[in-house]
Amino acid sequence: MGMEDDFLLNDADDEKTIEYIKNYLPQELKEKFSDDEFYYFLDLIDEYYSESGILDAQPDADGYIEIDLGKVVDYIVKEAHKDEMGDYEPEEILFIVQGELEFTESLGGEE
């Protein structure tokens, strides 16, 4: 598979993730964010996981890796402000981070 194919697969995965998150959000937040914002948030979540060392962490005895959602939320809020994307409420971003995590966990059950 070429690099272009990888990008197309990632886009399709991101679209599925965003649809899942939109369904996960409380009604009052469903229309609050644009698709561009969702893609931006997903990029920041991936960036956080890459830079924080979480991807290299060893799972516990049950096979789980502890993720501090508060740190992920803080990272997104800080980066969005720094990138002049906007100032977001941590409580709202938490729903997006939880939705992304739920989607990822739902994929693990299919394998």
URURBEL-V669242 format. One record per residue. RES is the residue in three letters. OMEGA is omega in whole degrees, -180 to 180 (999 if undefined). BURIAL is + if it has 24 or more other ideal C-beta (glycine too) atoms within 12 Angstrom, else -. Layout:
# URURBEL-V669242
res=RES omega=OMEGA burial=BURIAL
res=RES omega=OMEGA burial=BURIAL
This chain:
# URURBEL-V669242
res=MET omega=179 burial=-
res=GLY omega=-179 burial=-
res=MET omega=180 burial=-
res=GLU omega=178 burial=-
res=ASP omega=178 burial=-
res=ASP omega=179 burial=-
res=PHE omega=179 burial=-
res=LEU omega=177 burial=-
res=LEU omega=179 burial=-
res=ASN omega=178 burial=-
res=ASP omega=179 burial=-
res=ALA omega=177 burial=-
res=ASP omega=179 burial=-
res=ASP omega=179 burial=+
res=GLU omega=179 burial=-
res=LYS omega=180 burial=-
res=THR omega=-179 burial=+
res=ILE omega=177 burial=+
res=GLU omega=179 burial=-
res=TYR omega=-179 burial=+
res=ILE omega=180 burial=+
res=LYS omega=178 burial=+
res=ASN omega=-179 burial=-
res=TYR omega=-174 burial=+
res=LEU omega=172 burial=+
res=PRO omega=-174 burial=-
res=GLN omega=-176 burial=-
res=GLU omega=180 burial=-
res=LEU omega=-174 burial=+
res=LYS omega=-177 burial=-
res=GLU omega=-173 burial=-
res=LYS omega=-174 burial=-
res=PHE omega=177 burial=+
res=SER omega=176 burial=-
res=ASP omega=178 burial=-
res=ASP omega=178 burial=-
res=GLU omega=179 burial=+
res=PHE omega=178 burial=+
res=TYR omega=179 burial=+
res=TYR omega=180 burial=+
res=PHE omega=179 burial=+
res=LEU omega=177 burial=+
res=ASP omega=180 burial=+
res=LEU omega=177 burial=+
res=ILE omega=178 burial=+
res=ASP omega=180 burial=+
res=GLU omega=180 burial=-
res=TYR omega=-179 burial=+
res=TYR omega=-179 burial=+
res=SER omega=-174 burial=-
res=GLU omega=-175 burial=-
res=SER omega=-178 burial=-
res=GLY omega=-179 burial=-
res=ILE omega=-178 burial=+
res=LEU omega=179 burial=-
res=ASP omega=-177 burial=-
res=ALA omega=178 burial=-
res=GLN omega=178 burial=-
res=PRO omega=177 burial=-
res=ASP omega=-177 burial=-
res=ALA omega=180 burial=-
res=ASP omega=178 burial=-
res=GLY omega=-178 burial=-
res=TYR omega=173 burial=-
res=ILE omega=-179 burial=-
res=GLU omega=178 burial=-
res=ILE omega=178 burial=+
res=ASP omega=-177 burial=-
res=LEU omega=178 burial=+
res=GLY omega=179 burial=-
res=LYS omega=178 burial=-
res=VAL omega=179 burial=+
res=VAL omega=180 burial=+
res=ASP omega=180 burial=-
res=TYR omega=-179 burial=+
res=ILE omega=-179 burial=+
res=VAL omega=-179 burial=+
res=LYS omega=-178 burial=-
res=GLU omega=180 burial=+
res=ALA omega=178 burial=+
res=HIS omega=-179 burial=-
res=LYS omega=-179 burial=-
res=ASP omega=-179 burial=-
res=GLU omega=175 burial=-
res=MET omega=-179 burial=-
res=GLY omega=176 burial=-
res=ASP omega=-175 burial=-
res=TYR omega=177 burial=+
res=GLU omega=179 burial=-
res=PRO omega=-179 burial=-
res=GLU omega=179 burial=-
res=GLU omega=180 burial=+
res=ILE omega=179 burial=+
res=LEU omega=178 burial=+
res=PHE omega=-180 burial=+
res=ILE omega=180 burial=+
res=VAL omega=179 burial=+
res=GLN omega=179 burial=+
res=GLY omega=179 burial=+
res=GLU omega=179 burial=+
res=LEU omega=178 burial=+
res=GLU omega=180 burial=-
res=PHE omega=180 burial=+
res=THR omega=179 burial=+
res=GLU omega=180 burial=-
res=SER omega=177 burial=-
res=LEU omega=-180 burial=-
res=GLY omega=180 burial=-
res=GLY omega=-177 burial=-
res=GLU omega=-174 burial=-
res=GLU omega=999 burial=-
